[in-house]
């Protein structure tokens, strides 16, 4: 008898349970968007702006933690000179640059 009662109660609230579940899924989806997707897109736009603003003579910080100066820029590759040794020039992808300090900013701060 209790099984018949549970089946009848479950059938009556099935439509209400589905809408509650749909609302929960919608809330979770919106939370994921604002907590994960939106900040990631903002960071990608910021990094693209940094990459687009690079020019010859700018100081850069790479993902490996090295500081250097850009001496040549190609499509997807830049050539960076590290340290005081003028023979230490390494080609690397533009995406491996984390920070760019403009050449003009260095002169203004001195």
C-alpha positions, 0 to 999 in steps of 0.5 A, spaced: 500 500 500 505 504 501 508 503 494 502 505 491 502 511 495 509 513 493 508 512 486 501 516 486 505 522 489 511 521 485 507 522 479 503 528 481 510 532 482 514 530 476 512 536 472 514 540 478 520 537 480 523 538 472 522 545 473 526 546 479 531 541 476 531 546 470 532 552 474 538 549 478 541 547 472 540 554 469 543 557 475 549 553 475 550 555 468 550 562 469 554 561 475 559 557 471 559 563 466 561 568 471 566 564 475 570 561 469 568 563 462 568 570 462 574 571 466 578 567 461 575 571 455 577 577 459 584 574 460 585 572 453 583 579 450 588 582 455 594 577 453 592 579 445 592 586 447 599 585 450 602 581 444 599 586 439 602 592 442 609 589 442 615 593 438 622 592 437 626 595 443 621 593 448 623 589 454 619 583 455 618 578 461 617 570 458 613 565 461 620 562 463 621 568 467 627 571 463 627 578 462 630 580 455 629 586 449 625 584 443 630 585 437 626 583 431 618 581 430 615 576 425 608 573 424 608 568 430 615 569 432 619 574 436 627 574 437 629 576 444 636 578 446 637 576 453 642 579 458 648 584 456 651 579 451 649 581 445 650 574 442 644 571 446 638 572 441 633 566 442 627 566 437 620 564 441 613 564 440 609 571 441 605 567 446 610 566 451 611 573 453 607 575 459 609 582 460 611 588 456 614 594 458 615 599 453 621 602 451 618 609 452 616 608 459 623 606 461 626 613 458 620 616 462 622 613 469 629 614 468 
